[in-house]
Amino acid sequence: MPDTRSIRPGAVDLLGGTYRRLAARCPSLRAELTTAQGPGDTPGRDWAAMAGLEHHRDRLIAGEAARILAGHDRAPREHVAASRLLHHYLWTVCLLVSGPWYLERRVPRIRPEDLWIDPADGGLALRPGAFACLPDDPAAGLPGARVLAGEDELRAELRAAVADHVTPVLAAFQGPLKRGPRALWGMVTDDLVSGIWYLGRMLGEEEAAVAAATALLPGDTPPFPGAAAFRTLPGTEGRQHLTRTRLGCCLYYAVRPAESCLTCPRTGDAERVRRLELPVP
């Protein structure tokens, strides 16, 4: 038997550990690691490979429509189900890219052939791959790690990793959603910012996460059509609340008409403050 103490782990192994730490901090992240080997191998019996999205899209949208009907007693129109599914997918994938960057300054490249989706519940399964990192990262010399010069280059790599992954996904969903490219890329921008913001809140460092998202998306970074654009809302008794307004609508209001998202363009500042200051149950 070989002496495993002399075998150095590859970048892929380290990224798996990063994802486990990310999942432990983010209870809303519905993703798991898998050792599935390719499109012919799946994490579960009915899982759909993202590499074959064009063959699975309609089945995935139908699965989302069934979940909305079961959970909200409301049968959604196709474009609503497609929007809700895409929003969930984008938020998850963006966090799977931005989470390792925020936690450990590592930016993974997620290939379609390394990702699967469960039509039954919309959960994702990921096979970790290689990533980019900074010169002082302990993983910099390992196989599968690509070293970049500095923080600006790492942020550019993060934007590129997200854009390259979601471009074919947006093309596949554009028809059912009935939205143009700018609106779809606005969804990507919103979900990329939202994931970083959420992770910061889970870590108890919201302001640091907002600063990181602002540096990542300052504006004028195509194909992302807008900036993180956080602002501060004055609350009651001297309180201050961080907020932003989404570039587009994820159509949650079409599922729960009385409960638009807190950052929805439809939600005014007074309502935001009221909801932000409600007692925590």
C-alpha positions as CSV (number, residue, x, y, z in Angstrom):
1,M,0.0,0.0,0.0
2,P,1.4,3.5,-0.9
3,D,2.3,5.9,1.8
4,T,-0.6,8.4,1.5
5,R,1.2,10.9,3.6
6,S,3.5,11.6,0.7
7,I,0.7,12.2,-1.8
8,R,-0.2,15.8,-2.1
9,P,-3.9,16.5,-2.7
10,G,-4.8,18.2,-6.0
11,A,-6.7,21.4,-6.3
12,V,-9.9,19.5,-6.9
13,D,-9.7,17.9,-3.5
14,L,-9.2,21.2,-1.8
15,L,-12.1,22.7,-3.6
16,G,-14.3,19.9,-2.3
17,G,-13.4,21.0,1.2
18,T,-14.2,24.6,0.4
19,Y,-17.6,23.6,-0.8
20,R,-18.3,21.6,2.4
21,R,-17.4,24.7,4.4
22,L,-19.7,26.8,2.2
23,A,-22.6,24.4,2.6
24,A,-22.1,24.5,6.4
25,R,-22.5,28.2,6.4
26,C,-25.4,28.5,3.9
27,P,-28.5,26.5,4.9
28,S,-30.4,27.8,1.8
29,L,-27.8,26.4,-0.6
30,R,-29.4,23.3,-2.2
31,A,-26.4,21.6,-3.7
32,E,-24.3,18.6,-2.9
33,L,-21.0,17.1,-4.1
34,T,-21.0,14.1,-6.3
35,T,-18.5,11.6,-7.8
36,A,-20.6,11.0,-10.9
37,Q,-18.2,10.7,-13.8
38,G,-20.1,12.2,-16.8
39,P,-23.4,12.6,-18.6
40,G,-23.9,8.9,-18.7
41,D,-23.4,8.7,-14.9
42,T,-25.7,10.6,-12.6
43,P,-25.9,11.4,-8.9
44,G,-29.3,9.9,-8.8
45,R,-31.6,7.8,-10.9
46,D,-33.6,10.7,-12.6
47,W,-31.0,13.5,-12.3
48,A,-30.6,15.6,-15.5
49,A,-27.2,16.6,-16.7
50,M,-26.8,20.3,-17.5
51,A,-24.6,19.3,-20.4
52,G,-27.9,18.2,-22.0
53,L,-30.1,21.0,-20.9
54,E,-31.8,21.4,-24.3
55,H,-33.2,17.9,-23.8
56,H,-34.4,18.4,-20.2
57,R,-35.6,22.0,-20.1
58,D,-39.3,21.4,-20.5
59,R,-39.3,18.6,-17.9
60,L,-37.5,20.8,-15.5
61,I,-39.9,23.7,-15.9
62,A,-42.8,21.3,-15.5
63,G,-41.2,20.0,-12.3
64,E,-41.0,23.6,-11.0
65,A,-44.6,24.2,-11.9
66,A,-45.7,21.1,-9.9
67,R,-43.7,22.3,-6.9
68,I,-45.4,25.8,-7.0
69,L,-48.8,24.2,-7.3
70,A,-48.1,21.9,-4.4
71,G,-46.6,24.6,-2.2
72,H,-48.8,27.5,-3.0
73,D,-52.0,26.0,-4.3
74,R,-51.6,28.1,-7.5
75,A,-50.9,26.7,-11.0
76,P,-48.3,29.1,-12.5
77,R,-48.1,30.1,-16.1
78,E,-45.1,28.6,-18.0
79,H,-43.1,31.8,-18.0
80,V,-43.6,32.1,-14.2
81,A,-42.4,28.6,-13.5
82,A,-39.5,29.1,-15.9
83,S,-38.5,32.3,-14.2
84,R,-38.7,30.8,-10.7
85,L,-36.6,27.8,-11.8
86,L,-34.0,30.0,-13.5
87,H,-33.8,32.3,-10.5
88,H,-33.1,29.3,-8.2
89,Y,-30.5,27.9,-10.6
90,L,-28.7,31.2,-11.1
91,W,-28.6,32.0,-7.4
92,T,-27.2,28.5,-6.6
93,V,-24.6,28.5,-9.4
94,C,-23.5,32.0,-8.7
95,L,-23.0,31.1,-5.0
96,L,-21.1,28.0,-6.0
97,V,-18.7,30.2,-7.9
98,S,-18.6,33.3,-5.6
99,G,-18.7,31.4,-2.3
100,P,-15.2,29.9,-2.6
101,W,-13.9,33.3,-3.8
102,Y,-15.3,35.1,-0.8
103,L,-14.2,32.4,1.7
104,E,-10.8,31.5,0.3
105,R,-10.0,33.6,-2.8
106,R,-10.6,30.7,-5.1
107,V,-12.6,30.9,-8.3
108,P,-13.9,27.6,-9.7
109,R,-14.8,27.0,-13.2
110,I,-18.1,24.9,-13.3
111,R,-18.5,23.1,-16.6
112,P,-22.0,22.0,-17.7
113,E,-20.8,18.4,-17.7
114,D,-19.9,18.7,-14.0
115,L,-23.4,19.8,-12.9
116,W,-26.7,17.9,-12.5
117,I,-30.2,19.0,-11.5
118,D,-32.8,16.9,-9.8
119,P,-36.2,17.5,-11.6
120,A,-38.1,16.4,-8.5
121,D,-36.9,19.2,-6.2
122,G,-34.6,21.4,-8.2
123,G,-31.5,20.6,-6.1
124,L,-28.1,20.6,-7.8
125,A,-25.2,18.2,-7.6
126,L,-21.7,19.3,-8.5
127,R,-18.4,17.5,-9.3
128,P,-15.7,19.9,-8.2
129,G,-13.1,20.9,-10.8
130,A,-10.1,23.2,-11.1
131,F,-10.0,26.7,-9.9
132,A,-8.0,30.0,-10.1
133,C,-6.3,31.4,-7.1
134,L,-3.7,34.0,-5.9
135,P,0.0,33.5,-5.7
136,D,0.0,33.2,-1.9
137,D,-2.7,30.5,-1.8
138,P,-1.3,27.2,-0.3
139,A,-2.9,25.5,-3.3
140,A,-1.1,27.6,-5.9
141,G,1.4,24.9,-6.8
142,L,-1.0,22.0,-7.0
143,P,-2.3,20.4,-10.2
144,G,-5.5,22.0,-11.4
145,A,-4.8,25.4,-9.8
146,R,-4.4,28.4,-12.1
147,V,-2.5,31.3,-10.5
148,L,-3.6,34.9,-11.2
149,A,-1.7,38.1,-10.4
150,G,-4.0,39.8,-8.0
151,E,-7.4,40.7,-6.7
152,D,-8.5,42.6,-9.8
153,E,-7.7,39.6,-12.0
154,L,-9.4,37.2,-9.6
155,R,-12.6,39.4,-9.7
156,A,-12.4,39.4,-13.5
157,E,-12.1,35.6,-13.5
158,L,-15.1,35.3,-11.2
159,R,-17.2,37.4,-13.6
160,A,-15.9,35.4,-16.6
161,A,-16.6,32.0,-14.8
162,V,-20.2,33.0,-14.1
163,A,-20.8,34.4,-17.6
164,D,-19.3,31.5,-19.4
165,H,-21.4,29.0,-17.5
166,V,-24.8,30.8,-17.7
167,T,-24.6,32.0,-21.3
168,P,-26.0,28.7,-22.8
169,V,-28.5,28.4,-19.9
170,L,-29.9,31.9,-20.6
171,A,-30.2,31.0,-24.3
172,A,-32.2,27.8,-23.4
173,F,-34.6,29.7,-21.2
174,Q,-35.1,32.9,-23.2
175,G,-38.0,31.4,-25.2
176,P,-40.1,30.2,-22.2
177,L,-39.3,33.3,-20.2
178,K,-40.3,35.7,-23.0
179,R,-37.5,38.1,-21.9
180,G,-34.7,39.8,-23.8
181,P,-31.0,39.4,-23.1
182,R,-30.6,42.5,-21.0
183,A,-33.4,41.3,-18.6
184,L,-31.9,37.9,-18.4
185,W,-28.4,39.2,-17.6
186,G,-30.0,41.5,-15.0
187,M,-31.2,38.3,-13.3
188,V,-27.7,37.0,-13.3
189,T,-26.4,40.2,-11.8
190,D,-29.0,40.2,-9.1
191,D,-28.4,36.6,-8.1
192,L,-24.6,37.0,-8.1
193,V,-24.9,40.0,-5.8
194,S,-27.6,38.3,-3.7
195,G,-25.5,35.2,-3.0
196,I,-22.5,37.1,-1.7
197,W,-24.8,39.3,0.4
198,Y,-26.5,36.2,1.8
199,L,-23.2,34.5,2.7
200,G,-22.0,37.7,4.4
201,R,-25.1,37.8,6.6
202,M,-24.7,34.1,7.4
203,L,-21.1,34.8,8.6
204,G,-22.2,37.9,10.6
205,E,-20.2,40.2,8.3
206,E,-22.8,41.9,6.1
207,E,-20.8,45.1,5.5
208,A,-17.7,43.2,4.3
209,A,-19.8,41.2,1.9
210,V,-21.5,44.3,0.5
211,A,-18.1,45.9,0.0
212,A,-16.9,42.7,-1.8
213,A,-20.0,42.6,-4.1
214,T,-19.6,46.3,-4.8
215,A,-15.9,45.8,-5.9
216,L,-16.9,42.8,-8.0
217,L,-19.7,44.6,-9.8
218,P,-19.0,48.4,-9.8
219,G,-20.8,48.9,-13.1
220,D,-19.6,48.8,-16.7
221,T,-18.7,45.1,-16.5
222,P,-20.5,43.6,-19.5
223,P,-22.3,41.3,-19.9
224,F,-23.6,42.3,-16.4
225,P,-25.8,45.3,-17.1
226,G,-25.6,47.0,-13.7
227,A,-23.8,47.5,-10.5
228,A,-24.3,46.0,-7.1
229,A,-25.7,49.4,-6.2
230,F,-26.2,49.0,-2.4
231,R,-27.7,51.9,-0.5
232,T,-28.6,52.6,3.2
233,L,-32.1,53.0,4.4
234,P,-32.7,55.1,7.5
235,G,-34.9,53.1,9.9
236,T,-36.5,53.9,13.2
237,E,-34.6,54.8,16.4
238,G,-31.5,55.6,14.5
239,R,-31.2,52.2,12.8
240,Q,-29.7,51.8,9.4
241,H,-30.5,49.1,6.9
242,L,-28.5,48.0,3.8
243,T,-30.6,47.4,0.7
244,R,-30.5,47.4,-3.1
245,T,-33.1,47.2,-5.8
246,R,-33.0,44.3,-8.2
247,L,-32.5,45.1,-11.9
248,G,-35.3,42.8,-12.8
249,C,-38.2,40.9,-11.3
250,C,-38.0,37.1,-10.5
251,L,-41.8,36.9,-10.5
252,Y,-42.1,35.8,-7.0
253,Y,-45.1,38.1,-6.7
254,A,-46.9,36.0,-9.3
255,V,-46.7,33.1,-6.9
256,R,-47.3,35.0,-3.7
257,P,-49.1,38.2,-4.7
258,A,-49.0,39.7,-1.2
259,E,-45.3,39.0,-0.7
260,S,-43.1,40.7,-3.2
261,C,-39.3,40.3,-2.6
262,L,-37.7,42.7,-0.2
263,T,-35.5,44.0,-3.0
264,C,-38.1,43.9,-5.7
265,P,-38.6,47.1,-7.8
266,R,-42.2,46.9,-6.6
267,T,-41.3,47.2,-2.9
268,G,-41.1,50.7,-1.7
269,D,-38.6,51.9,0.9
270,A,-41.2,52.4,3.7
271,E,-42.3,48.7,3.2
272,R,-38.7,47.6,3.3
273,V,-38.1,49.3,6.6
274,R,-41.3,47.9,8.1
275,R,-40.4,44.3,7.1
276,L,-36.7,44.7,8.1
277,E,-37.7,45.8,11.6
278,L,-40.3,43.1,12.2
279,P,-39.4,41.0,15.3
280,V,-37.5,37.8,14.5
281,P,-39.8,34.9,15.2
